[in-house]
Amino acid sequence: MIRQALGLFGGTFDPVHQAHRQMAQAAWAALPIHELRLIPAGWPPHRETPHASAEHRLAMLRLAIEGCEGLRVDDRETHGTLSYTVDTLDDLRAEYGPAHAFVWVLGADALASIEQWKDWQRLPALCHFAVLARPGYPLHIPDALGVRVLTEASALCEEPAGGLFVIDNAPVDISASALRAALAADDVPADWLHPAVRAYIENQRLYRQP
């Protein structure tokens, strides 16, 4: 049996907001992982070009998770061109070997669109999935994904990949697009951004109207 797994949480983080932080902390608390790596996409293929540079998004993410146990920023996807989950997992498999367990943490919204991801059929052979609720997105697991739905998080340590576990979390309703609009209008609710991230955005004059 594998004693612990490596957690992975990808996204654009444009910008990172308090729902991202809540999701990461919920995953760290719920999963048998030795670390949760937050992996910002350099150039996500299924979304518009990020509004902030990779350097700014990395800086904000580091500020947002400072002091959070078990969380770490991984910049591997910001050095190339397009960012694909399957390529990241291939790299990690080469680094850690076939026996290590990986748990890809994602929201129910991302799971609903997983069939649009590059080589998505290969993913269950590379990792487990841990799914967090997102407001407005009922849980839907595509039949073609072919994962084993697990009722206990500890089962993620029994095999290197192929399972899906649903994390019982209380979702925070924040979207990055709504946040960017609020930033442009200088009308951001106080609880949407970590104070250090808010200060960084203001100091760097990010997300303002052109």
Phi and psi in degrees as GROMACS dihedral restraints (atoms count N, CA, C in turn):
[ dihedral_restraints ]
;  ai    aj    ak    al  type     phi  dphi    fc
    3     4     5     6     1   -77.3    20    10
    4     5     6     7     1   129.7    20    10
    6     7     8     9     1   -79.2    20    10
    7     8     9    10     1   -36.4    20    10
    9    10    11    12     1  -143.7    20    10
   10    11    12    13     1   162.9    20    10
   12    13    14    15     1  -124.0    20    10
   13    14    15    16     1   166.3    20    10
   15    16    17    18     1  -100.8    20    10
   16    17    18    19     1   123.7    20    10
   18    19    20    21     1   -90.4    20    10
   19    20    21    22     1   143.7    20    10
   21    22    23    24     1  -134.8    20    10
   22    23    24    25     1   131.2    20    10
   24    25    26    27     1  -133.7    20    10
   25    26    27    28     1   103.4    20    10
   27    28    29    30     1   -96.1    20    10
   28    29    30    31     1   165.4    20    10
   30    31    32    33     1   165.5    20    10
   31    32    33    34     1   171.6    20    10
   33    34    35    36     1   -81.1    20    10
   34    35    36    37     1   -35.7    20    10
   36    37    38    39     1    52.6    20    10
   37    38    39    40     1    58.3    20    10
   39    40    41    42     1  -124.6    20    10
   40    41    42    43     1    71.5    20    10
   42    43    44    45     1   -95.5    20    10
   43    44    45    46     1   171.1    20    10
   45    46    47    48     1   -66.2    20    10
   46    47    48    49     1   135.5    20    10
   48    49    50    51     1  -128.4    20    10
   49    50    51    52     1   179.8    20    10
   51    52    53    54     1   -68.4    20    10
   52    53    54    55     1   -24.4    20    10
   54    55    56    57     1   -67.3    20    10
   55    56    57    58     1   -38.0    20    10
   57    58    59    60     1   -60.0    20    10
   58    59    60    61     1   -46.3    20    10
   60    61    62    63     1   -62.6    20    10
   61    62    63    64     1   -43.0    20    10
   63    64    65    66     1   -62.5    20    10
   64    65    66    67     1   -42.9    20    10
   66    67    68    69     1   -63.3    20    10
   67    68    69    70     1   -43.3    20    10
   69    70    71    72     1   -63.6    20    10
   70    71    72    73     1   -43.5    20    10
   72    73    74    75     1   -67.9    20    10
   73    74    75    76     1   -36.2    20    10
   75    76    77    78     1   -64.3    20    10
   76    77    78    79     1   -40.5    20    10
   78    79    80    81     1   -66.1    20    10
   79    80    81    82     1   -44.3    20    10
   81    82    83    84     1   -59.7    20    10
   82    83    84    85     1   -40.2    20    10
   84    85    86    87     1   -72.6    20    10
   85    86    87    88     1   -31.8    20    10
   87    88    89    90     1   -92.9    20    10
   88    89    90    91     1   -23.5    20    10
   90    91    92    93     1  -106.0    20    10
   91    92    93    94     1   149.7    20    10
   93    94    95    96     1   -83.7    20    10
   94    95    96    97     1    65.7    20    10
   96    97    98    99     1  -116.0    20    10
   97    98    99   100     1   148.6    20    10
   99   100   101   102     1   -88.4    20    10
  100   101   102   103     1   -13.7    20    10
  102   103   104   105     1  -166.2    20    10
  103   104   105   106     1   149.0    20    10
  105   106   107   108     1  -119.5    20    10
  106   107   108   109     1   115.8    20    10
  108   109   110   111     1   -97.2    20    10
  109   110   111   112     1   127.0    20    10
  111   112   113   114     1   -94.7    20    10
  112   113   114   115     1   123.4    20    10
  114   115   116   117     1  -119.6    20    10
  115   116   117   118     1    97.4    20    10
  117   118   119   120     1   -70.1    20    10
  118   119   120   121     1   136.7    20    10
  120   121   122   123     1   -75.3    20    10
  121   122   123   124     1   137.4    20    10
  123   124   125   126     1   -72.3    20    10
  124   125   126   127     1   -58.7    20    10
  126   127   128   129     1  -135.8    20    10
  127   128   129   130     1    89.3    20    10
  129   130   131   132     1   -65.3    20    10
  130   131   132   133     1   128.0    20    10
  132   133   134   135     1   -72.1    20    10
  133   134   135   136     1   -23.3    20    10
  135   136   137   138     1  -102.2    20    10
  136   137   138   139     1    10.3    20    10
  138   139   140   141     1  -134.7    20    10
  139   140   141   142     1   167.9    20    10
  141   142   143   144     1   -66.6    20    10
  142   143   144   145     1   160.4    20    10
  144   145   146   147     1   -56.9    20    10
  145   146   147   148     1   132.6    20    10
  147   148   149   150     1   -55.3    20    10
  148   149   150   151     1   145.3    20    10
  150   151   152   153     1   -74.4    20    10
  151   152   153   154     1   -32.5    20    10
  153   154   155   156     1  -106.9    20    10
  154   155   156   157     1   150.0    20    10
  156   157   158   159     1   -65.5    20    10
  157   158   159   160     1   163.3    20    10
  159   160   161   162     1   -60.6    20    10
  160   161   162   163     1   -36.8    20    10
  162   163   164   165     1   -63.1    20    10
  163   164   165   166     1   -43.1    20    10
  165   166   167   168     1   -67.2    20    10
  166   167   168   169     1   -42.6    20    10
  168   169   170   171     1   -66.4    20    10
  169   170   171   172     1   -36.8    20    10
  171   172   173   174     1   -64.1    20    10
  172   173   174   175     1   -44.0    20    10
  174   175   176   177     1   -62.1    20    10
  175   176   177   178     1   -44.2    20    10
  177   178   179   180     1   -65.1    20    10
  178   179   180   181     1   -39.0    20    10
  180   181   182   183     1   -65.3    20    10
  181   182   183   184     1   -40.3    20    10
  183   184   185   186     1   -63.9    20    10
  184   185   186   187     1   -38.8    20    10
  186   187   188   189     1   -65.2    20    10
  187   188   189   190     1   -40.2    20    10
  189   190   191   192     1   -66.6    20    10
  190   191   192   193     1   -31.9    20    10
  192   193   194   195     1  -105.4    20    10
  193   194   195   196     1     5.0    20    10
  195   196   197   198     1   -56.3    20    10
  196   197   198   199     1   128.3    20    10
  198   199   200   201     1    85.3    20    10
  199   200   201   202     1    -2.6    20    10
  201   202   203   204     1   -86.3    20    10
  202   203   204   205     1   119.5    20    10
  204   205   206   207     1   -60.6    20    10
  205   206   207   208     1   134.4    20    10
  207   208   209   210     1    82.0    20    10
  208   209   210   211     1    -7.5    20    10
  210   211   212   213     1   -99.0    20    10
  211   212   213   214     1   139.8    20    10
  213   214   215   216     1  -145.9    20    10
  214   215   216   217     1   144.8    20    10
  216   217   218   219     1   -90.4    20    10
  217   218   219   220     1   133.3    20    10
  219   220   221   222     1  -118.5    20    10
  220   221   222   223     1   120.0    20    10
  222   223   224   225     1   -97.6    20    10
  223   224   225   226     1    15.5    20    10
  225   226   227   228     1   -61.0    20    10
  226   227   228   229     1   -28.9    20    10
  228   229   230   231     1   -85.2    20    10
  229   230   231   232     1    -4.8    20    10
  231   232   233   234     1   -93.8    20    10
  232   233   234   235     1     1.0    20    10
  234   235   236   237     1   -98.7    20    10
  235   236   237   238     1   -12.0    20    10
  237   238   239   240     1  -109.5    20    10
  238   239   240   241     1  -145.1    20    10
  240   241   242   243     1  -104.7    20    10
  241   242   243   244     1  -103.6    20    10
  243   244   245   246     1   -71.9    20    10
  244   245   246   247     1   147.1    20    10
  246   247   248   249     1  -108.8    20    10
  247   248   249   250     1   121.0    20    10
  249   250   251   252     1  -124.3    20    10
  250   251   252   253     1   131.9    20    10
  252   253   254   255     1   -58.5    20    10
  253   254   255   256     1   -41.3    20    10
  255   256   257   258     1   -63.0    20    10
  256   257   258   259     1   -36.7    20    10
  258   259   260   261     1   -69.4    20    10
  259   260   261   262     1   -40.0    20    10
  261   262   263   264     1   -61.0    20    10
  262   263   264   265     1   -43.5    20    10
  264   265   266   267     1   -67.4    20    10
  265   266   267   268     1   -37.4    20    10
  267   268   269   270     1   -60.1    20    10
  268   269   270   271     1   -42.8    20    10
  270   271   272   273     1   -62.6    20    10
  271   272   273   274     1   -43.3    20    10
  273   274   275   276     1   -67.9    20    10
  274   275   276   277     1   -37.0    20    10
  276   277   278   279     1   -61.9    20    10
  277   278   279   280     1   -41.9    20    10
  279   280   281   282     1   -64.7    20    10
  280   281   282   283     1   -32.9    20    10
  282   283   284   285     1   -77.5    20    10
  283   284   285   286     1   -42.5    20    10
  285   286   287   288     1  -100.3    20    10
  286   287   288   289     1   -19.9    20    10
  288   289   290   291     1    96.7    20    10
  289   290   291   292     1   165.2    20    10
  291   292   293   294     1   -71.4    20    10
  292   293   294   295     1   -17.6    20    10
  294   295   296   297     1   -89.8    20    10
  295   296   297   298     1   -12.5    20    10
  297   298   299   300     1   -76.1    20    10
  298   299   300   301     1   140.7    20    10
  300   301   302   303     1   -91.3    20    10
  301   302   303   304     1   132.5    20    10
  303   304   305   306     1  -117.6    20    10
  304   305   306   307     1   140.3    20    10
  306   307   308   309     1  -122.8    20    10
  307   308   309   310     1   112.7    20    10
  309   310   311   312     1   -88.7    20    10
  310   311   312   313     1   115.9    20    10
  312   313   314   315     1   -89.9    20    10
  313   314   315   316     1   130.9    20    10
  315   316   317   318     1  -152.3    20    10
  316   317   318   319     1   158.5    20    10
  318   319   320   321     1   -82.8    20    10
  319   320   321   322     1   162.9    20    10
  321   322   323   324     1   -60.2    20    10
  322   323   324   325     1   -27.9    20    10
  324   325   326   327     1   -66.8    20    10
  325   326   327   328     1   -41.7    20    10
  327   328   329   330     1   -68.9    20    10
  328   329   330   331     1   -39.1    20    10
  330   331   332   333     1   -60.9    20    10
  331   332   333   334     1   -37.5    20    10
  333   334   335   336     1   -63.4    20    10
  334   335   336   337     1   -23.9    20    10
  336   337   338   339     1  -109.7    20    10
  337   338   339   340     1    14.9    20    10
  339   340   341   342     1   -64.6    20    10
  340   341   342   343     1   -25.2    20    10
  342   343   344   345     1   -71.4    20    10
  343   344   345   346     1    -4.4    20    10
  345   346   347   348     1   -92.6    20    10
  346   347   348   349     1    -7.4    20    10
  348   349   350   351     1   -77.3    20    10
  349   350   351   352     1   152.6    20    10
  351   352   353   354     1   -61.6    20    10
  352   353   354   355     1   130.1    20    10
  354   355   356   357     1    48.2    20    10
  355   356   357   358     1    42.0    20    10
  357   358   359   360     1   -61.3    20    10
  358   359   360   361     1   -26.5    20    10
  360   361   362   363     1   -65.3    20    10
  361   362   363   364     1   -21.7    20    10
  363   364   365   366     1   -81.5    20    10
  364   365   366   367     1   -17.7    20    10
  366   367   368   369     1   -60.2    20    10
  367   368   369   370     1   -42.4    20    10
  369   370   371   372     1   -62.5    20    10
  370   371   372   373     1   -19.6    20    10
  372   373   374   375     1   -82.6    20    10
  373   374   375   376     1   -11.6    20    10
  375   376   377   378     1  -106.8    20    10
  376   377   378   379     1   -25.0    20    10
  378   379   380   381     1  -157.1    20    10
  379   380   381   382     1   164.9    20    10
  381   382   383   384     1   -88.4    20    10
  382   383   384   385     1   170.1    20    10
  384   385   386   387     1  -124.0    20    10
  385   386   387   388     1   141.1    20    10
  387   388   389   390     1  -124.7    20    10
  388   389   390   391     1   121.0    20    10
  390   391   392   393     1  -109.4    20    10
  391   392   393   394     1   131.2    20    10
  393   394   395   396     1  -109.2    20    10
  394   395   396   397     1   143.6    20    10
  396   397   398   399     1   -64.2    20    10
  397   398   399   400     1   143.8    20    10
  399   400   401   402     1  -130.8    20    10
  400   401   402   403     1   132.8    20    10
  402   403   404   405     1   -54.8    20    10
  403   404   405   406     1   133.1    20    10
  405   406   407   408     1    87.6    20    10
  406   407   408   409     1    -0.6    20    10
  408   409   410   411     1  -126.9    20    10
  409   410   411   412     1    97.8    20    10
  411   412   413   414     1   -64.3    20    10
  412   413   414   415     1   149.9    20    10
  414   415   416   417     1   -67.1    20    10
  415   416   417   418     1   123.7    20    10
  417   418   419   420     1  -135.8    20    10
  418   419   420   421     1   119.6    20    10
  420   421   422   423     1  -106.0    20    10
  421   422   423   424     1   110.2    20    10
  423   424   425   426     1   -57.5    20    10
  424   425   426   427     1   130.6    20    10
  426   427   428   429     1   -57.4    20    10
  427   428   429   430     1   -37.4    20    10
  429   430   431   432     1   -68.8    20    10
  430   431   432   433     1   -13.7    20    10
  432   433   434   435     1   -67.6    20    10
  433   434   435   436     1   -31.4    20    10
  435   436   437   438     1    67.0    20    10
  436   437   438   439     1    36.1    20    10
  438   439   440   441     1   -95.1    20    10
  439   440   441   442     1   159.7    20    10
  441   442   443   444     1   -91.5    20    10
  442   443   444   445     1   122.0    20    10
  444   445   446   447     1   -79.6    20    10
  445   446   447   448     1   122.5    20    10
  447   448   449   450     1  -102.8    20    10
  448   449   450   451     1   140.7    20    10
  450   451   452   453     1   -97.2    20    10
  451   452   453   454     1   -14.1    20    10
  453   454   455   456     1  -125.8    20    10
  454   455   456   457     1   132.4    20    10
  456   457   458   459     1   -61.7    20    10
  457   458   459   460     1   -30.5    20    10
  459   460   461   462     1   -61.1    20    10
  460   461   462   463     1   -23.2    20    10
  462   463   464   465     1   -67.0    20    10
  463   464   465   466     1   -17.1    20    10
  465   466   467   468     1   -66.2    20    10
  466   467   468   469     1   -15.9    20    10
  468   469   470   471     1   -96.2    20    10
  469   470   471   472     1     0.8    20    10
  471   472   473   474     1   -88.3    20    10
  472   473   474   475     1   -23.1    20    10
  474   475   476   477     1  -139.8    20    10
  475   476   477   478     1   159.8    20    10
  477   478   479   480     1   -72.7    20    10
  478   479   480   481     1   -22.8    20    10
  480   481   482   483     1  -165.8    20    10
  481   482   483   484     1   174.6    20    10
  483   484   485   486     1    99.8    20    10
  484   485   486   487     1    -3.0    20    10
  486   487   488   489     1  -108.3    20    10
  487   488   489   490     1   166.6    20    10
  489   490   491   492     1  -138.2    20    10
  490   491   492   493     1   127.3    20    10
  492   493   494   495     1  -123.1    20    10
  493   494   495   496     1   135.2    20    10
  495   496   497   498     1   -96.8    20    10
  496   497   498   499     1   122.7    20    10
  498   499   500   501     1   -84.9    20    10
  499   500   501   502     1   129.8    20    10
  501   502   503   504     1   -82.2    20    10
  502   503   504   505     1    95.0    20    10
  504   505   506   507     1  -126.1    20    10
  505   506   507   508     1   160.0    20    10
  507   508   509   510     1   -98.7    20    10
  508   509   510   511     1   100.4    20    10
  510   511   512   513     1   -69.1    20    10
  511   512   513   514     1   146.0    20    10
  513   514   515   516     1  -102.2    20    10
  514   515   516   517     1   130.9    20    10
  516   517   518   519     1   -91.8    20    10
  517   518   519   520     1    86.1    20    10
  519   520   521   522     1  -135.3    20    10
  520   521   522   523     1   133.7    20    10
  522   523   524   525     1  -116.3    20    10
  523   524   525   526     1   147.4    20    10
  525   526   527   528     1   -64.3    20    10
  526   527   528   529     1   -36.4    20    10
  528   529   530   531     1   -65.7    20    10
  529   530   531   532     1   -42.1    20    10
  531   532   533   534     1   -66.0    20    10
  532   533   534   535     1   -36.2    20    10
  534   535   536   537     1   -65.9    20    10
  535   536   537   538     1   -43.4    20    10
  537   538   539   540     1   -62.6    20    10
  538   539   540   541     1   -39.5    20    10
  540   541   542   543     1   -63.9    20    10
  541   542   543   544     1   -40.3    20    10
  543   544   545   546     1   -67.1    20    10
  544   545   546   547     1   -37.1    20    10
  546   547   548   549     1   -65.7    20    10
  547   548   549   550     1   -41.7    20    10
  549   550   551   552     1   -62.9    20    10
  550   551   552   553     1   -32.7    20    10
  552   553   554   555     1   -89.9    20    10
  553   554   555   556     1     0.0    20    10
  555   556   557   558     1    54.9    20    10
  556   557   558   559     1    47.1    20    10
  558   559   560   561     1  -143.7    20    10
  559   560   561   562     1    62.3    20    10
  561   562   563   564     1   -97.9    20    10
  562   563   564   565     1   125.0    20    10
  564   565   566   567     1   -55.3    20    10
  565   566   567   568     1   144.4    20    10
  567   568   569   570     1   -60.6    20    10
  568   569   570   571     1   -30.2    20    10
  570   571   572   573     1   -95.0    20    10
  571   572   573   574     1    10.3    20    10
  573   574   575   576     1   -86.6    20    10
  574   575   576   577     1   -25.4    20    10
  576   577   578   579     1  -127.6    20    10
  577   578   579   580     1   143.8    20    10
  579   580   581   582     1   -62.7    20    10
  580   581   582   583     1   139.5    20    10
  582   583   584   585     1   -54.1    20    10
  583   584   585   586     1   -39.0    20    10
  585   586   587   588     1   -68.2    20    10
  586   587   588   589     1   -34.7    20    10
  588   589   590   591     1   -69.7    20    10
  589   590   591   592     1   -42.0    20    10
  591   592   593   594     1   -58.9    20    10
  592   593   594   595     1   -44.6    20    10
  594   595   596   597     1   -63.8    20    10
  595   596   597   598     1   -39.4    20    10
  597   598   599   600     1   -62.8    20    10
  598   599   600   601     1   -46.2    20    10
  600   601   602   603     1   -59.8    20    10
  601   602   603   604     1   -42.5    20    10
  603   604   605   606     1   -66.9    20    10
  604   605   606   607     1   -43.3    20    10
  606   607   608   609     1   -66.5    20    10
  607   608   609   610     1   -35.7    20    10
  609   610   611   612     1   -91.1    20    10
  610   611   612   613     1    -2.8    20    10
  612   613   614   615     1    57.1    20    10
  613   614   615   616     1    46.9    20    10
  615   616   617   618     1   -89.9    20    10
  616   617   618   619     1   154.6    20    10
  618   619   620   621     1    61.5    20    10
  619   620   621   622     1    29.6    20    10
  621   622   623   624     1   -90.1    20    10
  622   623   624   625     1   160.9    20    10
  624   625   626   627     1   -63.7    20    10
  625   626   627   628     1   139.3    20    10
